[in-house]
Amino acid sequence: MTSDLLTKNKIGESSAKNLYVLCLCLYLMCLPLGILSLGSVGSALRFVALLPVGAALLFSRKVYFSAPLVLQTLFTGLCFISAIWSINSEASLSRTLSYVLLLLLLISASMFKYTSKDISYIKMALVWSSRLTAIAVFAFADLYQGRLIIREDSFTEDPNYLCAYFAFGAVFALSVILSKGSIFKKLFCLAELCVYLYIVLASGSRGGLIAILAGLFVYVLFFGNLSRANILKKICIVLAILLILALIIGALPENIRNRFTIEDVVSSGGTGRLDIWHKYLKEFKDFTFVRLLLGYGTASSLSLFENLGYIDIKGAHNILIETLVELGFVGLVLYCISIFAFSKKAFNQTDKFAFSVFFSIFVLNMSIASNAFKPYFHIILFILVCSNLMQGESHEQN
C-alpha cells in the first residue's frame, strides 16, 4: 500500500515537473515578445511569464533554496523598500514589479529537480528565442540613419539591448561548430552565427558586438582540453570569426563601418559614456552619508540627474554605476555578490554555455545598464534550473 502511494506521488511529481518544463520552454521561446510594448503595463512577455509561475504554484509546494536565490530575494527586497526613500517612488515600484516577477520565476524554477533531458529542452528554448528574434528583426526592422533598428509602432527595442537576445543562439551555434557532429549541422550553425553577427554589426552597436564576441571567446577558451589539436582548433575558430566580421563589416554602409573604427570610438568617448560615468561618480561623491549607503532608490537615477540639471543624460550606461547611485554601497555590494553567486554556479557546470552567455550579457551591461533586462532574467533562470539537476544526472547538454 505504501509502495503504491509512493509510486503515485512520484508519477504526480513527474507530471507536474513535465508541465512546468513545457510552460517554461514556451515562456523562454517568447523572448521576442519583450520588444512588444503594451504601454504602462510593460511588455507582452510579462504576461507569458505567468504560465510557468502558475504551473509551479499549482502543482508544487517544495522550494530548493540556493545561495543565488536567497541573494536575489534580498536584492529584490532592498529594491522594494528603497521606494520609501526614493525620489521617484512610482519608478521604483515599477522596477520592483519586474524584480518580483523575476523572483517568482526563480522560485518556480527552484521547486523541481530536473533531468539532463529537461535541461536540454530548456536550453533549446533559449536558442530558439534567439532564432525567433532574428526572424522578428528581418520582419519589423528598418534602416534608421543607416542602422538596422526595430521601430515599428508597438514593436521597438534599443539596438544595444537587442544584441543580448542573440547571445543564446550565437554561443550555441559556436558550441555545435566546435563539437563532434554532422558536417551539415555544423554548416547550418555557421550560417546561423553569421546571421547573428550581421544583425549585431548592422545595428551599429559597438557594446553589443563586444558582448557577443566576449561570450564566444569565453566559450572557445574553456572548450575541451589543452591538447595541441584542440588548441589549433581554437585558434582556427577565432581566426574564422574575425574573418567573418571583416567580411560583414566590409559590406556595411560607410557610416556604420566607421562606428567600429578605433578613431570613432576614441573621438566619441564611447558615444559620451565616459563623460556620463564621470558625471555620475562626481555627483555620487557629494551624496550624504545615508545616500552613500542606500542611494536614491531603484530606477531613480534619471529623476535625480534631471533635478540636478543634466537634461541630456538618458541613463548611466553602466550597471555598476547605476546600482551604486540608486542603491548605494549596500545595493552595489549585494548586487555584486549575487552576480558572483550566479556566475559561480554557471562556471561549475561542465557545459560552459550558461557561463558564456551570462558573461556576454554582463559585459553588455557595462555599457547599457539595465537591471530589469529580459535576456539577463532568462540566463540566470537557466543557471538556477541547471543547479537543480537530479542526482546522478550529467550536466552535459550538447
C-alpha positions in Angstrom: 0.0 0.0 0.0 2.8 2.4 1.0 4.7 1.4 -2.1 1.8 2.1 -4.4 1.3 5.5 -2.7 4.9 6.5 -3.2 4.7 5.4 -6.9 1.6 7.6 -7.4 3.4 10.5 -5.7 6.4 10.1 -8.0 4.2 9.9 -11.1 2.4 13.0 -9.9 5.6 14.9 -9.3 7.0 13.9 -12.7 3.8 15.0 -14.5 3.9 18.4 -12.6 7.5 18.9 -13.5 6.9 18.0 -17.1 4.1 20.5 -17.3 6.3 23.1 -15.7 9.1 22.5 -18.2 6.7 22.8 -21.1 5.4 26.1 -19.8 8.9 27.4 -19.1 10.1 26.5 -22.6 7.1 28.3 -24.1 7.9 31.4 -21.9 11.6 31.4 -22.9 10.8 31.0 -26.6 8.6 34.0 -26.4 11.5 36.3 -25.7 10.8 38.3 -28.9 7.6 39.5 -27.2 9.9 41.5 -25.0 10.0 44.1 -27.8 6.2 44.3 -27.9 5.2 47.1 -25.7 1.7 47.2 -24.1 2.2 50.7 -22.7 2.3 51.3 -19.0 1.9 47.6 -18.2 5.2 46.7 -19.8 5.9 44.1 -22.5 3.7 41.3 -23.6 6.3 38.8 -22.3 5.4 39.8 -18.7 2.0 38.0 -19.1 3.5 34.9 -20.7 5.7 34.6 -17.6 2.6 33.8 -15.6 2.4 30.4 -17.3 5.4 28.7 -15.6 4.8 30.6 -12.3 1.2 29.4 -12.2 2.1 25.8 -13.2 4.7 25.7 -10.3 2.5 27.2 -7.7 -0.4 24.9 -8.6 1.5 21.6 -8.5 4.4 22.0 -6.2 5.0 23.3 -2.6 8.7 22.5 -2.1 11.4 25.0 -2.8 15.1 24.0 -3.1 16.8 27.1 -1.8 20.3 28.1 -3.0 22.7 31.0 -2.4 21.8 32.8 -5.7 18.0 32.5 -4.9 18.5 33.9 -1.4 20.7 36.7 -2.6 18.3 37.7 -5.4 15.5 37.7 -2.8 17.4 40.1 -0.6 18.2 42.3 -3.6 14.5 42.4 -4.6 13.6 43.2 -1.0 16.1 46.1 -1.0 14.7 47.5 -4.2 11.1 47.3 -2.8 11.9 49.1 0.5 14.0 51.7 -1.5 10.7 53.1 -2.7 10.3 54.5 0.8 13.2 56.9 0.4 13.2 57.1 -3.4 12.8 60.5 -5.1 10.6 58.7 -7.7 8.6 56.1 -5.9 6.5 55.3 -8.9 9.5 54.4 -11.0 11.0 52.4 -8.1 7.8 50.4 -7.6 7.6 49.8 -11.4 11.1 48.5 -11.4 10.5 46.4 -8.3 7.5 44.8 -10.0 9.8 43.5 -12.7 12.2 42.1 -10.0 9.3 40.5 -8.2 8.3 38.7 -11.4 11.9 37.5 -11.8 11.9 36.3 -8.3 8.7 34.4 -8.8 10.2 32.8 -11.9 13.4 31.8 -9.9 11.3 30.4 -7.1 9.2 28.4 -9.6 12.3 27.0 -11.2 13.6 26.0 -7.7 10.5 23.9 -7.0 11.6 20.9 -9.1 14.6 18.7 -9.8 15.5 18.3 -13.5 16.9 15.6 -15.7 19.5 16.3 -18.3 16.8 15.9 -21.0 14.7 18.6 -19.3 17.7 20.9 -19.2 18.4 20.2 -22.9 14.8 21.2 -23.8 15.0 24.4 -21.8 18.4 25.2 -23.4 17.0 24.7 -26.9 14.1 27.0 -25.9 16.7 29.7 -25.2 18.3 29.1 -28.5 15.0 29.3 -30.4 14.3 32.6 -28.7 17.4 34.0 -30.5 16.2 32.4 -33.8 12.7 33.9 -33.4 14.2 37.3 -32.5 16.3 37.2 -35.7 13.1 36.5 -37.7 11.4 39.4 -35.9 14.3 41.7 -36.8 14.0 40.9 -40.5 10.2 41.2 -40.4 10.0 44.5 -38.5 13.4 46.2 -38.5 14.2 49.1 -40.8 17.2 51.3 -41.5 17.4 54.4 -39.3 20.4 56.6 -40.1 21.9 53.5 -41.7 21.4 51.3 -38.6 19.2 48.3 -38.5 16.6 49.2 -35.8 13.2 47.9 -34.8 10.9 50.9 -34.5 7.5 49.7 -35.7 4.7 51.1 -33.7 4.5 48.9 -30.6 7.4 46.8 -31.7 10.5 48.7 -30.5 13.8 47.9 -28.9 17.1 49.7 -28.4 19.7 48.2 -30.8 22.2 47.8 -27.9 19.7 45.9 -25.8 18.6 43.8 -28.8 22.1 42.3 -29.3 21.8 40.4 -26.0 18.8 38.5 -27.4 21.3 36.7 -29.7 23.8 35.6 -27.1 22.0 32.3 -26.6 21.9 31.4 -30.3 25.4 32.6 -31.0 27.1 30.6 -28.2 25.0 27.5 -29.1 26.0 27.8 -32.8 29.6 28.0 -31.8 29.3 25.0 -29.5 27.9 22.9 -32.3 30.7 24.0 -34.7 33.3 23.0 -32.2 31.8 19.7 -31.1 31.7 16.4 -32.9 28.7 16.0 -35.3 27.5 16.0 -38.8 29.0 18.5 -41.3 25.5 19.6 -42.3 24.7 20.6 -38.8 27.9 22.5 -38.4 27.3 24.4 -41.7 23.8 25.3 -40.6 25.1 26.7 -37.3 27.9 28.5 -39.1 25.3 30.2 -41.2 23.2 30.9 -38.1 26.2 32.5 -36.4 26.8 34.7 -39.4 23.2 35.9 -39.3 23.6 36.9 -35.6 26.9 38.7 -36.3 25.4 40.5 -39.3 22.4 41.8 -37.2 24.7 43.0 -34.4 27.0 44.8 -36.8 24.2 46.2 -38.9 22.6 47.6 -35.7 25.8 49.7 -35.2 26.0 48.6 -31.6 29.6 48.5 -30.5 28.8 47.4 -27.0 26.6 44.6 -28.4 29.4 43.4 -30.7 31.9 43.4 -27.8 29.4 41.5 -25.6 28.7 38.8 -28.3 32.4 38.4 -29.0 33.2 38.1 -25.3 30.7 35.3 -24.9 32.1 33.5 -28.0 35.7 33.8 -27.0 35.0 32.7 -23.4 33.3 29.6 -24.8 36.3 28.9 -27.0 38.7 29.5 -24.1 37.1 26.8 -21.9 36.2 24.4 -24.6 37.8 21.0 -24.5 41.3 20.2 -23.2 44.7 21.7 -23.8 45.9 19.2 -26.4 47.8 20.5 -29.4 44.9 19.6 -31.7 42.3 21.3 -29.6 44.4 24.5 -29.2 44.8 24.5 -33.0 41.1 24.2 -33.4 40.5 27.1 -31.0 43.0 29.3 -33.0 41.3 28.4 -36.3 37.8 29.2 -35.0 38.9 32.6 -33.6 40.5 33.5 -36.9 37.4 32.3 -38.7 35.2 34.6 -36.5 37.5 37.5 -37.2 37.4 36.8 -40.9 33.6 36.7 -40.9 33.5 40.0 -39.0 35.8 41.6 -41.6 33.7 40.4 -44.5 30.4 41.6 -42.9 31.9 45.0 -41.9 33.2 45.4 -45.4 29.7 45.0 -46.8 28.1 47.6 -44.5 27.4 51.2 -45.4 30.4 53.5 -44.7 28.7 55.4 -41.8 28.1 52.1 -40.0 31.6 50.8 -40.8 33.1 53.9 -39.3 31.4 53.3 -36.0 33.6 50.3 -35.4 36.9 52.1 -36.0 39.2 53.0 -33.1 39.2 56.6 -34.2 35.4 56.9 -33.9 35.3 55.2 -30.5 38.0 57.5 -29.1 36.6 60.7 -30.6 33.1 59.9 -29.4 34.2 58.9 -25.9 32.1 55.8 -26.3 29.1 57.9 -27.5 29.6 60.1 -24.5 29.6 57.3 -22.0 32.9 58.3 -20.4 31.5 61.8 -19.7 28.3 60.3 -18.3 30.2 58.0 -16.0 32.3 60.9 -14.8 29.2 63.0 -14.0 27.5 60.1 -12.1 30.6 59.5 -10.0 31.2 63.2 -9.4 27.7 63.7 -8.1 27.8 60.4 -6.1 30.8 61.5 -4.0 28.8 64.5 -2.8 25.9 62.4 -1.5 25.1 62.5 2.2 26.3 59.5 4.3 22.8 57.9 4.2 22.6 58.3 0.5 26.1 56.9 0.0 24.9 53.8 1.8 21.4 53.4 0.3 21.2 55.6 -2.8 18.2 57.5 -4.1 16.0 54.4 -4.8 16.0 51.9 -7.6 15.2 53.4 -11.0 15.6 56.9 -9.6 18.8 58.0 -11.3 17.1 59.7 -14.3 14.9 61.7 -12.0 17.9 62.6 -9.8 20.0 63.9 -12.7 17.1 65.8 -14.2 16.7 67.6 -10.9 20.5 68.4 -11.0 20.1 69.9 -14.4 21.6 67.1 -16.5 18.7 67.0 -19.0 20.9 65.5 -21.7 21.6 62.3 -19.6 19.3 59.4 -20.5 20.9 56.7 -18.4 24.1 55.6 -16.5 25.1 53.2 -19.3 26.8 51.1 -16.7 25.0 48.6 -14.4 27.5 49.0 -11.6 27.5 52.8 -11.6 23.7 52.9 -11.9 23.3 50.5 -9.0 25.7 52.5 -6.9 23.8 55.7 -7.4 20.4 54.2 -6.9 21.0 51.7 -4.1 24.3 53.0 -2.6 27.2 50.8 -1.4 24.8 48.4 0.3 22.9 47.7 -3.0 26.1 47.5 -5.1 27.8 45.0 -2.7 24.6 42.9 -2.6 24.3 43.0 -6.4 28.0 42.0 -7.0 27.7 39.1 -4.5 24.6 37.9 -6.3 26.3 38.2 -9.7 29.3 36.2 -8.4 27.0 33.5 -7.0 25.2 33.0 -10.3 28.5 33.1 -12.3 30.0 30.5 -9.9 27.0 28.2 -10.4 27.3 28.6 -14.2 31.1 28.1 -14.2 30.9 24.9 -12.2 28.8 23.3 -14.9 30.6 21.1 -17.4 28.9 22.7 -20.4 30.1 26.4 -20.4 27.1 27.5 -22.4 25.3 29.2 -19.5 28.6 30.8 -18.2 29.5 32.2 -21.7 26.0 33.7 -22.2 26.0 35.1 -18.7 29.4 36.7 -19.2 28.3 38.1 -22.6 25.2 39.8 -21.0 27.2 41.1 -18.1 29.8 42.7 -20.5 26.9 44.3 -22.3 25.6 45.7 -19.0 28.9 47.5 -18.6 27.7 49.9 -21.4 23.9 49.9 -21.2 22.8 49.4 -17.5 19.6 47.5 -17.4 18.7 45.8 -14.2 15.2 44.7 -15.5 16.6 43.0 -18.6 14.8 40.0 -20.1 17.8 38.2 -21.5 19.5 38.6 -18.1 16.4 37.2 -16.4 16.4 34.2 -18.8 20.0 33.2 -18.3 20.0 33.4 -14.5 16.8 31.4 -14.6 18.5 28.8 -16.7 21.5 28.7 -14.4 19.2 28.0 -11.4 17.5 25.2 -13.4 20.9 23.6 -14.1 21.8 23.9 -10.4 18.8 21.7 -9.6 19.9 18.8 -11.7 18.8 15.4 -10.3 21.4 13.4 -8.5 23.3 11.1 -10.9 22.4 13.1 -14.0 25.1 14.8 -16.2 25.5 18.5 -16.9 26.4 17.7 -20.5 23.7 19.2 -22.7 25.1 19.2 -26.2 
